[in-house]
Amino acid sequence: MLHDALRKSATHRRNARSAVALAVASTLLGAPLALAPANPAFAQARPTNLADLVDAVAEAVVNISATQTVDDKDSAAPSDLPKGTPFDEMFEEFFKNHGINPQPRARRAQSLGSGFVIDPSGIVITNNHVIGDANDIVVIFTDGRKLKATVVGKDSKVDVAVLKVESDKPLKTVNFGDSGKMRVGDGVMAVGNPFGLGETVTAGIISARNRNIDSGPYDDFLQTDASINKGNSGGPLFNLQGEVIGINTAILSPSGGSIGIGFATPSATVVPVIAQLREFHETRRGWLGVRIQPVDDTIADSLNLGSARGALIAGIDAKGPAKPAGLMAGDVIVKFDGKEVKESRDLPRLVASMPVGREVEVVVVRNGQELTKTVTLGRLEDGEQKTALATEGNDALQPDAVAKALGMEFSALSAEARKTFKIKDSVKGVVVTSVDPGSAAADRGLRAGDVIEEVNHQAVEHPGDVAKAIDSAKTDSKKPALLLVSNGDGEVRFVAVPVN
């Protein structure tokens, strides 16, 4: 009996191990596990059968071939001569002495990408980086037709381009949807031309929203695990209703292939830009005329914000629309056109989405109080073309005095100090000549060559002014000193440094 019991026990263990192995194998093969919760709500998170959806949108998705002809200087010499060797100069001298002037030969650089049709008359959308400065652009349809395209307009900031093709019949189109309604976990489908293979469909979910990948000033990407590879750029990311809620733009991959982290520019970002490109053949973004920086906990404490929020104005363009509206350096913008500014990177997107000439209410926090200002927006493209603020004349040089505070040593902005630290004549204040490595000032990025212009919104001109202002700040031990700091080129930022 003991033998039978041991045999049964062993059988149970084998069966248990087999069940576990089967479960693991099922997982690897993608089959559902019997123990998985049968919850229909969860089952809808990832799409299953997309055949009808593919049939509805596939004809509107196109492949794009862009070719640029460039002069290849390395091809000027005969092809059988060595290149990139110490003999290059000798060959050049030989050609020169014998009156030979070989001309560079044209080289064709080609890129492949994806796109989609949004107007039956032949309007095609893709990424700006797909076409670049191409001389020849060909749009290839699913039925094999190849139509030459012209560029209606393009924008590098959100990486979008509008193309036009001429077709003898109306083209199949797709419509934009509202990317703002997409939630993490919603099913999506990508269609494109990965690695030049032609029409390829992949599916997944929205993995994250509002991703910042530092690719431009208006980063606000949708992240998806739908496979996106090289060549998918410019193609559409669909919701399960067949609407375009993003343009596949970038991937995160050490190998160059999909690892399940792809990024699409939301339709909410690109639709206004596309409208401008179609109407004006260029962008016309709103412009506020301020230079901003993030608000951290220390700065929020020094400005009585309560919590880190908004966009801190570090500088005002003298010829921009913010100055006549009464905005000032040190203001924190917390609302723009009724929309909350949660962090500094929200503001450029909000401003750029507004039409030029629009009057907008801007809510700022100044000295702990909320104020509402009305700004008439200028045009960003005009602002970008303006020169920097005019250089002011030299003031009389201050005596060469020195003071210390907060682990920093200060000196007057003498001619010698300006030369040593390469500080422009237009920069006014007190120069930092040294910073203790272990000090709070060093931890917050202050260094020799920085110029202190203000302490707690009070301008400083002499080293002693800084020391006195900081001593006054120490009367409120809970509040850090808020310094307005400039670099040698005159670019300013706010730095909050604890005084105790």
MIMI-133485 format. One record per residue (C-alpha): x, y, z; residue number from 1; residue in three letters. Coordinates in pm, 1 decimal, decimal comma. Each point is the difference from the previous one (the first is absolute). Layout:
<rs>
R         xx         yy         zz     n   res
R          X          Y          Z   NUM   ALA
...
</rs>
This chain:
<rs>
R         xx         yy         zz     n   res
R        0,0        0,0        0,0     1   MET
R      287,5      229,3       80,2     2   LEU
R      140,3      -71,5     -346,0     3   HIS
R     -337,7       80,3     -161,5     4   ASP
R      -25,7      323,4      199,1     5   ALA
R      346,9      109,5     -109,8     6   LEU
R      -82,4      -86,3     -359,0     7   ARG
R     -321,1      204,9       11,7     8   LYS
R      185,3      290,4      157,7     9   SER
R      261,4       -6,5     -274,2    10   ALA
R     -273,8      -12,0     -262,0    11   THR
R     -166,8      306,1      153,0    12   HIS
R      331,8      187,3       -2,0    13   ARG
R       58,5      -87,9     -366,1    14   ARG
R     -351,1      111,2      -88,5    15   ASN
R       54,6      325,9      186,5    16   ALA
R      329,7       58,8     -178,6    17   ARG
R     -167,0      -77,6     -333,7    18   SER
R     -276,1      250,0       73,8    19   ALA
R      255,3      269,6       78,1    20   VAL
R      199,6      -84,9     -312,7    21   ALA
R     -317,5       13,5     -210,2    22   LEU
R      -85,5      338,9      147,7    23   ALA
R      348,3      134,2      -79,2    24   VAL
R      -12,0     -140,6     -352,1    25   ALA
R     -343,8      152,9      -53,5    26   SER
R      134,0      334,3      110,5    27   THR
R      294,9      -20,7     -236,8    28   LEU
R     -221,1     -105,2     -288,8    29   LEU
R     -242,7      281,7       66,5    30   GLY
R     -293,5     -227,0       92,6    31   ALA
R     -225,8      114,3      282,0    32   PRO
R       51,2     -168,1      335,8    33   LEU
R     -292,7     -186,3      151,9    34   ALA
R       67,4      177,3      329,9    35   LEU
R      -23,5      349,1     -152,0    36   ALA
R     -296,4      203,2      128,0    37   PRO
R     -285,6       -9,2     -250,9    38   ALA
R      -75,6      370,7        9,5    39   ASN
R     -140,7      134,6     -330,3    40   PRO
R      113,7      355,2       85,9    41   ALA
R      362,3     -113,2       14,6    42   PHE
R      -37,7     -206,1     -316,6    43   ALA
R      -83,2      314,3     -200,7    44   GLN
R      325,7      177,4       90,1    45   ALA
R      196,4     -158,5     -284,8    46   ARG
R     -155,9      -44,7     -346,9    47   PRO
R      -54,2     -353,2     -125,2    48   THR
R     -150,1      -19,9     -351,1    49   ASN
R       75,0      311,5     -206,9    50   LEU
R      -72,2     -133,7     -348,4    51   ALA
R     -306,9      220,5      -58,0    52   ASP
R      183,4      305,4      130,2    53   LEU
R      297,0      -67,3     -227,6    54   VAL
R     -230,3      -38,8     -299,7    55   ASP
R     -159,2      337,0       78,8    56   ALA
R      321,2      205,0       20,6    57   VAL
R      275,0     -184,4     -189,6    58   ALA
R      -52,4      174,1     -337,1    59   GLU
R       57,4      341,4      159,6    60   ALA
R      342,5      -96,3      139,7    61   VAL
R      288,3       55,0     -241,0    62   VAL
R      371,3      -59,6      -30,4    63   ASN
R      224,1      297,3      -66,8    64   ILE
R      331,4       -1,6     -183,7    65   SER
R      202,0      321,0       29,9    66   ALA
R      317,7       53,3     -199,6    67   THR
R      250,7      279,4       42,2    68   GLN
R      278,2       68,5     -249,4    69   THR
R      317,2      126,0      165,5    70   VAL
R      350,2       74,4     -120,0    71   ASP
R      245,0     -262,2      120,1    72   ASP
R      337,3      174,5       23,0    73   LYS
R      174,6     -328,8       68,2    74   ASP
R     -114,3     -125,9     -340,6    75   SER
R      174,8      283,4     -187,6    76   ALA
R      324,0     -196,8      -40,4    77   ALA
R       14,7     -313,5     -218,9    78   PRO
R     -159,4     -290,3      183,3    79   SER
R      314,5     -214,9      -10,7    80   ASP
R      204,2      252,8      200,1    81   LEU
R       29,7      -45,5      375,5    82   PRO
R     -196,0      231,6      226,2    83   LYS
R       52,2       98,1      360,8    84   GLY
R      375,6      -70,3      -11,7    85   THR
R      314,4      212,8       47,5    86   PRO
R       29,6        4,9     -381,1    87   PHE
R     -314,2      215,3      -42,8    88   ASP
R      195,9      327,4       -8,2    89   GLU
R      245,7     -143,5     -252,8    90   MET
R     -279,9      -96,4     -239,0    91   PHE
R     -163,9      340,5       40,0    92   GLU
R      330,5      171,5      -79,6    93   GLU
R       46,4     -227,0     -306,0    94   PHE
R     -343,0       90,1     -137,5    95   PHE
R       68,0      369,6       60,8    96   LYS
R      340,1        0,9     -175,1    97   ASN
R     -144,1     -178,6     -303,5    98   HIS
R     -304,5      220,9      -32,4    99   GLY
R     -241,4     -274,7       96,8   100   ILE
R     -308,3      113,0      186,6   101   ASN
R     -215,0     -305,9       71,6   102   PRO
R     -362,7       91,3       71,2   103   GLN
R     -195,1     -149,5      289,0   104   PRO
R     -245,2     -267,1     -105,9   105   ARG
R     -359,3        5,4      111,3   106   ALA
R      -97,9     -256,8      259,7   107   ARG
R     -358,4      -98,9       69,8   108   ARG
R     -102,8      -52,1      361,9   109   ALA
R     -331,3     -175,5       49,0   110   GLN
R     -226,6      -39,3      300,3   111   SER
R     -313,3     -208,6       40,3   112   LEU
R     -289,9       75,3      227,1   113   GLY
R     -374,7       -7,7       35,1   114   SER
R     -291,5      238,5      -28,9   115   GLY
R     -376,5       21,2      -31,9   116   PHE
R     -258,3      183,9     -209,7   117   VAL
R     -237,1      244,6      174,1   118   ILE
R     -163,2      163,0     -303,8   119   ASP
R     -129,9     -177,7     -314,5   120   PRO
R      154,0      276,6     -213,4   121   SER
R      345,8     -133,7       90,8   122   GLY
R      114,9      145,7      333,8   123   ILE
R      247,1     -237,3      166,9   124   VAL
R      144,9       30,0      350,5   125   ILE
R      339,3     -130,1      113,7   126   THR
R      293,2       93,2      224,1   127   ASN
R      224,9      288,5      -94,1   128   ASN
R      305,9     -217,5       58,8   129   HIS
R     -124,6     -252,5     -258,0   130   VAL
R       23,8      250,4     -286,1   131   ILE
R      272,0      230,3      137,1   132   GLY
R      133,8      209,9     -288,4   133   ASP
R      -86,9     -256,8     -264,4   134   ALA
R        4,4       98,7     -366,6   135   ASN
R     -233,9     -278,7     -102,9   136   ASP
R     -289,3     -143,1      204,0   137   ILE
R     -208,8     -294,7     -116,3   138   VAL
R     -314,5     -122,8      176,1   139   VAL
R      -68,6     -370,6      -52,5   140   ILE
R     -354,8     -130,3       48,4   141   PHE
R     -117,5     -349,1       91,8   142   THR
R     -115,6      -64,2     -359,0   143   ASP
R      354,7       62,9     -124,3   144   GLY
R      -55,2      350,0     -138,3   145   ARG
R      290,7      240,8       38,2   146   LYS
R      -79,3      371,7        3,8   147   LEU
R      249,4      282,9       25,9   148   LYS
R      -61,6      234,0      289,5   149   ALA
R       66,8      366,5       64,2   150   THR
R       51,1      152,0      344,2   151   VAL
R     -287,8      220,3      114,9   152   VAL
R      174,1       84,7      326,5   153   GLY
R      207,1     -155,6      276,3   154   LYS
R       88,8       66,2      359,8   155   ASP
R      305,4     -135,1      180,2   156   SER
R     -121,0       90,2      349,9   157   LYS
R     -278,1     -260,4        5,2   158   VAL
R      157,3     -201,9     -283,0   159   ASP
R     -290,9        9,2     -246,4   160   VAL
R      -20,1       57,8     -375,1   161   ALA
R     -295,4       51,4     -234,9   162   VAL
R       35,7     -136,3     -354,9   163   LEU
R     -218,9       28,6     -310,2   164   LYS
R      -40,8     -258,7     -274,8   165   VAL
R     -208,2       20,6     -317,8   166   GLU
R     -230,7     -297,8      -52,7   167   SER
R     -243,7      -72,0     -283,0   168   ASP
R     -252,4     -128,2      253,0   169   LYS
R      -95,8       86,8      358,1   170   PRO
R      223,0     -162,2      257,5   171   LEU
R     -102,6     -205,2      299,9   172   LYS
R       44,6      203,5      319,4   173   THR
R       12,4      -34,1      376,4   174   VAL
R     -110,3      250,1      260,7   175   ASN
R      167,0      135,3      311,8   176   PHE
R     -140,2      -94,7      339,6   177   GLY
R       35,9      164,4      338,9   178   ASP
R      327,2     -109,1      159,1   179   SER
R     -108,0      171,9      320,7   180   GLY
R     -255,8     -273,9       58,8   181   LYS
R      255,1     -281,7      -15,2   182   MET
R       71,1     -172,3      329,5   183   ARG
R      289,6     -216,7      104,4   184   VAL
R     -103,8     -354,2      -89,1   185   GLY
R     -216,2       93,9     -301,6   186   ASP
R       61,6     -216,9     -304,3   187   GLY
R      176,7      147,2     -304,7   188   VAL
R      119,9     -113,9     -340,9   189   MET
R      298,4      122,7     -200,8   190   ALA
R       24,7      -32,5     -378,2   191   VAL
R      315,4       81,7     -190,8   192   GLY
R      302,9      -99,0     -202,7   193   ASN
R      259,6     -139,0      245,9   194   PRO
R      344,3      -65,6     -148,9   195   PHE
R     -149,6       54,9     -348,4   196   GLY
R     -204,4     -319,6       18,0   197   LEU
R     -323,2      165,1     -106,6   198   GLY
R     -336,0       12,0      173,7   199   GLU
R       37,2     -151,5      347,4   200   THR
R     -253,0        1,1      283,1   201   VAL
R       87,5      -20,1      369,1   202   THR
R     -218,6       36,8      306,3   203   ALA
R       35,6       81,3      366,7   204   GLY
R     -116,7      245,0      261,8   205   ILE
R       70,7      353,7      112,8   206   ILE
R      280,4      -50,3      252,2   207   SER
R       28,2      360,0      123,0   208   ALA
R     -105,7      355,1      -78,8   209   ARG
R      174,9      338,0        2,0   210   ASN
R      345,9     -148,7      -49,1   211   ARG
R      291,6      243,5      -26,2   212   ASN
R      291,1     -150,3     -195,5   213   ILE
R      188,4      329,1      -50,0   214   ASP
R      -43,7       -4,5     -376,5   215   SER
R     -146,7      349,5      -28,4   216   GLY
R     -167,4      291,8      179,0   217   PRO
R     -349,3     -152,3      -11,6   218   TYR
R       61,7     -359,0      111,1   219   ASP
R     -326,6     -161,3      107,3   220   ASP
R       17,7     -350,0     -146,0   221   PHE
R     -231,1     -296,5       25,9   222   LEU
R      204,9     -307,9       88,7   223   GLN
R     -108,1     -335,7     -140,9   224   THR
R      119,6     -359,5        1,4   225   ASP
R     -133,9      -57,2     -352,4   226   ALA
R      310,8      -91,7     -198,6   227   SER
R      146,3      308,6     -167,7   228   ILE
R      323,8      -29,9     -196,1   229   ASN
R      209,1      197,9     -245,1   230   LYS
R     -225,7       81,4     -292,4   231   GLY
R     -312,8       28,8      213,6   232   ASN
R       77,0      370,6       43,6   233   SER
R     -280,6      215,8     -132,4   234   GLY
R     -255,3     -278,5       12,1   235   GLY
R     -328,1       14,1      192,0   236   PRO
R      -77,4     -134,4      344,5   237   LEU
R     -369,4      -91,1        4,3   238   PHE
R     -246,8      -40,5      282,0   239   ASN
R     -241,4     -292,6      -25,5   240   LEU
R     -253,8      219,5     -179,3   241   GLN
R      239,5       47,1     -291,2   242   GLY
R       86,9      361,2       84,8   243   GLU
R      357,2      134,4      -10,2   244   VAL
R       91,2      101,0      353,1   245   ILE
R      374,3       34,5      -63,0   246   GLY
R      282,6        5,0     -253,4   247   ILE
R      265,1     -263,9       67,8   248   ASN
R      318,4      199,5       41,2   249   THR
R      271,7     -157,9      216,9   250   ALA
R      111,4     -314,2      176,7   251   ILE
R      219,2      -73,1      297,6   252   LEU
R      228,5     -284,7      -97,1   253   SER
R      366,2      -86,6       57,1   254   PRO
R      -10,5     -239,1     -297,2   255   SER
R     -198,5      211,2     -245,6   256   GLY
R     -295,5     -240,9        9,9   257   GLY
R     -317,5        3,1      203,9   258   SER
R       28,3      -83,9      369,0   259   ILE
R     -355,6      107,1       75,4   260   GLY
R       68,0      369,2       62,9   261   ILE
R     -123,5      216,5     -283,8   262   GLY
R     -120,3      359,4       -9,3   263   PHE
R     -270,7      172,8     -201,9   264   ALA
R      -67,6      372,2      -24,2   265   THR
R     -360,2       49,8      119,4   266   PRO
R     -263,4      116,2     -245,4   267   SER
R      -79,9      290,5      233,6   268   ALA
R      353,0      130,8      -61,0   269   THR
R       23,4      -49,6     -376,6   270   VAL
R     -350,0       91,6     -120,8   271   VAL
R       35,6      377,6       62,4   272   PRO
R      344,6       -3,5     -161,5   273   VAL
R     -129,5     -187,7     -304,5   274   ILE
R     -278,2      257,0      -38,9   275   ALA
R      254,5      283,7        1,0   276   GLN
R      227,3     -176,2     -247,5   277   LEU
R     -289,8      -61,1     -237,5   278   ARG
R     -120,5      359,9       19,5   279   GLU
R      322,9      198,1       26,6   280   PHE
R      269,0     -254,7     -103,8   281   HIS
R      174,9       89,3      325,7   282   GLU
R      -70,4        6,3      372,5   283   THR
R     -135,4      304,3      183,4   284   ARG
R       31,9      -76,9      368,8   285   ARG
R      -88,4      223,4      288,7   286   GLY
R      287,3      169,8      183,7   287   TRP
R        6,6      127,6      356,5   288   LEU
R      353,0      139,7       10,1   289   GLY
R      120,9     -150,3      327,1   290   VAL
R      283,2     -231,8       97,9   291   ARG
R     -114,5     -255,4      254,6   292   ILE
R      146,0     -259,9      233,8   293   GLN
R     -144,6     -280,4      212,8   294   PRO
R     -117,7       58,5      355,1   295   VAL
R      150,9     -238,2      254,9   296   ASP
R      -99,1      -38,6      364,3   297   ASP
R      261,1      248,1      122,7   298   THR
R     -106,3      271,4     -242,3   299   ILE
R     -366,5      -68,2       76,0   300   ALA
R       75,0       48,0      370,5   301   ASP
R      182,2      327,6      -58,8   302   SER
R     -289,6      135,1     -209,8   303   LEU
R     -277,3     -116,7      235,0   304   ASN
R     -152,6     -220,5     -269,9   305   LEU
R      -92,3     -274,9      243,8   306   GLY
R      107,1     -273,6     -244,7   307   SER
R      224,9      -23,6     -303,0   308   ALA
R     -214,6      103,4     -296,6   309   ARG
R      -13,8      233,1     -295,0   310   GLY
R      272,4      155,9     -215,2   311   ALA
R      239,9      252,0      154,7   312   LEU
R       77,1      299,4     -222,3   313   ILE
R      378,7       33,9       -0,2   314   ALA
R       14,2      274,0     -261,0   315   GLY
R     -216,7      230,8     -210,1   316   ILE
R       63,7       81,3     -365,6   317   ASP
R       16,6      379,3      -19,8   318   ALA
R     -186,2       -2,6     -332,3   319   LYS
R     -240,5     -281,4       81,2   320   GLY
R     -371,7       16,2       89,9   321   PRO
R       51,1      -96,9      366,5   322   ALA
R      173,8      324,6       99,9   323   LYS
R     -277,9      247,9      -94,0   324   PRO
R     -250,7     -236,2      163,0   325   ALA
R      176,9       44,3      334,2   326   GLY
R      160,6     -342,0       42,8   327   LEU
R      326,4        8,5      194,0   328   MET
R      301,6     -221,4       66,8   329   ALA
R      -75,2     -191,2      318,5   330   GLY
R     -368,7      -47,5      -82,6   331   ASP
R     -121,1     -359,7       -5,2   332   VAL
R     -256,2      -73,9     -271,6   333   ILE
R     -255,7     -241,4      145,8   334   VAL
R     -280,3       36,9     -255,6   335   LYS
R       -6,5       83,2     -369,7   336   PHE
R     -327,2       61,0     -183,2   337   ASP
R     -186,3     -171,3      282,9   338   GLY
R      217,8     -311,8      -14,1   339   LYS
R      212,4     -100,9      296,5   340   GLU
R      375,8        5,3      -48,7   341   VAL
R      111,0     -294,4      212,7   342   LYS
R      366,1       16,3     -103,6   343   GLU
R      215,8      225,1     -212,0   344   SER
R       -3,5     -219,4     -311,7   345   ARG
R     -379,3       35,8      -21,1   346   ASP
R       23,9      372,0      -79,7   347   LEU
R      179,9       -8,3     -339,6   348   PRO
R     -256,6     -246,5     -135,8   349   ARG
R     -291,2      211,8      120,3   350   LEU
R      143,3      323,2     -138,6   351   VAL
R       96,2     -151,8     -335,9   352   ALA
R     -349,4     -141,4      -47,8   353   SER
R     -153,3      348,3       17,0   354   MET
R      -53,2      214,5     -312,2   355   PRO
R      212,7      308,5      -49,3   356   VAL
R     -171,2      319,4      123,3   357   GLY
R     -224,3     -181,3      247,5   358   ARG
R      -63,0      170,6      335,3   359   GLU
R       67,2     -249,6      277,8   360   VAL
R      -41,8       21,8      375,0   361   GLU
R      314,5     -104,7      187,0   362   VAL
R      -17,1      -66,3      374,5   363   VAL
R      327,6       50,1      187,4   364   VAL
R      109,6      -22,8      361,0   365   VAL
R      199,0      306,2      110,4   366   ARG
R      108,2       49,8      361,4   367   ASN
R     -238,2     -273,3      107,7   368   GLY
R     -302,0      162,1     -170,5   369   GLN
R     -180,0     -110,9     -316,5   370   GLU
R      -28,0      264,7     -271,2   371   LEU
R     -172,0      -20,3     -338,6   372   THR
R      160,1      165,0     -301,2   373   LYS
R     -129,9       23,0     -356,5   374   THR
R      256,7      -62,9     -270,9   375   VAL
R      -42,3       46,8     -375,0   376   THR
R      209,6     -278,8     -146,2   377   LEU
R      265,8       71,5     -259,8   378   GLY
R      134,6     -241,6     -258,3   379   ARG
R      269,3     -243,4      111,0   380   LEU
R      172,2       -9,5     -337,7   381   GLU
R       42,7      379,0       11,5   382   ASP
R      132,7      -20,5      355,7   383   GLY
R      256,6     -260,3      -98,5   384   GLU
R      136,4      231,2     -267,1   385   GLN
R       47,7      294,3      231,5   386   LYS
R      346,3       73,2      121,5   387   THR
R       95,5      -20,4      365,0   388   ALA
R      -55,1      298,3      224,6   389   LEU
R      213,5      298,4      -94,7   390   ALA
R      326,7       12,3      185,3   391   THR
R        1,8      278,6      252,9   392   GLU
R      292,0      238,1       34,3   393   GLY
R      264,4      -43,6      264,4   394   ASN
R      -78,1      153,5      333,8   395   ASP
R      272,7      133,6      223,2   396   ALA
R      189,3     -293,2      146,7   397   LEU
R      -58,0      -73,2      364,7   398   GLN
R      291,1      -13,4      240,8   399   PRO
R      153,5     -343,9       30,2   400   ASP
R     -167,6     -119,3      321,8   401   ALA
R      -54,8     -354,5      127,8   402   VAL
R     -268,2     -154,4      222,3   403   ALA
R      -98,3     -350,9      110,8   404   LYS
R     -336,6     -165,2       66,0   405   ALA
R     -165,0     -342,6      -35,9   406   LEU
R      331,5     -163,8      -82,0   407   GLY
R       65,1      238,8     -288,6   408   MET
R      249,7      279,8      -47,7   409   GLU
R     -112,4      305,4     -196,9   410   PHE
R      184,0      275,7     -180,8   411   SER
R      -93,8      315,6     -186,8   412   ALA
R      -35,4      -27,2     -377,3   413   LEU
R      329,6      168,9      -86,5   414   SER
R      147,7       -2,4     -348,9   415   ALA
R      240,2     -271,0      114,7   416   GLU
R     -284,5     -215,7      136,3   417   ALA
R     -193,6       32,3     -326,7   418   ARG
R      307,2     -107,6     -194,7   419   LYS
R       81,9     -288,5      234,2   420   THR
R     -352,9     -147,7        0,0   421   PHE
R      -98,7      116,3     -352,1   422   LYS
R     -295,2      208,5      119,7   423   ILE
R     -171,0      231,8     -246,1   424   LYS
R      -16,5      371,3       70,7   425   ASP
R     -379,9      -14,5        5,5   426   SER
R       -0,3     -226,8      308,7   427   VAL
R      -38,3      190,0      327,2   428   LYS
R       37,5     -116,3      357,8   429   GLY
R      265,2     -169,3      213,3   430   VAL
R      221,0     -281,6     -126,5   431   VAL
R       50,8     -325,8      191,0   432   VAL
R      374,7      -61,1       15,7   433   THR
R       -0,6     -327,8      194,4   434   SER
R     -244,0     -255,1      145,6   435   VAL
R       71,2     -240,4      284,7   436   ASP
R      -38,9     -354,8     -138,5   437   PRO
R     -212,8     -122,8      290,2   438   GLY
R     -227,0      303,5       24,8   439   SER
R     -371,3       18,8      -77,9   440   ALA
R       84,2      247,2     -277,9   441   ALA
R      223,2     -259,2     -167,2   442   ALA
R     -273,4     -263,3       33,5   443   ASP
R     -235,0      230,6     -191,4   444   ARG
R      239,8       51,0     -289,6   445   GLY
R      151,3      337,7       83,4   446   LEU
R      360,1       37,5     -112,4   447   ARG
R      275,8      252,7      -53,1   448   ALA
R      -88,1      237,5     -282,7   449   GLY
R     -370,5       15,9       81,6   450   ASP
R     -133,4      348,5       59,9   451   VAL
R     -249,4       76,0      277,7   452   ILE
R     -241,8      265,0     -127,8   453   GLU
R     -266,2      -10,8      272,6   454   GLU
R      -51,6     -141,8      347,1   455   VAL
R     -365,9      -42,8       96,8   456   ASN
R     -101,6      229,2     -287,2   457   HIS
R      238,5      276,4      112,3   458   GLN
R      265,8      106,2     -249,8   459   ALA
R      360,6      -23,1      120,0   460   VAL
R      291,2      205,3     -133,2   461   GLU
R      276,8      -49,1      256,9   462   HIS
R      128,9     -313,9      174,6   463   PRO
R     -113,3      146,9      331,7   464   GLY
R     -357,1       26,2     -133,3   465   ASP
R      -14,4     -379,2      -37,8   466   VAL
R      128,6      -63,3      352,6   467   ALA
R     -247,3      249,8      150,2   468   LYS
R     -295,8     -143,0     -192,2   469   ALA
R       86,2     -352,3      110,9   470   ILE
R       40,2      112,0      361,9   471   ASP
R     -347,6      152,0      -22,5   472   SER
R     -135,2     -326,0     -141,0   473   ALA
R      135,8     -186,5      302,5   474   LYS
R     -259,9      169,8      217,9   475   THR
R     -248,1     -245,0     -152,4   476   ASP
R      189,7     -325,7       43,3   477   SER
R     -271,6     -202,6     -173,0   478   LYS
R       31,4      178,3     -332,4   479   LYS
R      291,9      -42,5     -240,6   480   PRO
R      157,4      295,3     -177,2   481   ALA
R     -122,8       32,6     -358,1   482   LEU
R      287,2      105,6     -226,5   483   LEU
R      -34,2      123,7     -355,8   484   LEU
R      313,4     -136,9     -163,0   485   VAL
R      141,5       80,3     -344,2   486   SER
R      269,1     -173,2     -199,0   487   ASN
R      259,4      189,9     -199,1   488   GLY
R     -228,1       25,6     -304,8   489   ASP
R     -280,9      159,1      199,6   490   GLY
R     -227,4     -305,2       22,9   491   GLU
R     -167,4       10,5      339,9   492   VAL
R     -157,8     -255,2      232,0   493   ARG
R     -133,1       -5,5      355,8   494   PHE
R      179,1     -203,3      266,7   495   VAL
R     -136,8      -47,0      352,7   496   ALA
R      274,9      -56,0      259,7   497   VAL
R      -68,4      -76,8      368,2   498   PRO
R      144,6      272,5      219,6   499   VAL
R       60,5     -223,0      305,4   500   ASN
</rs>
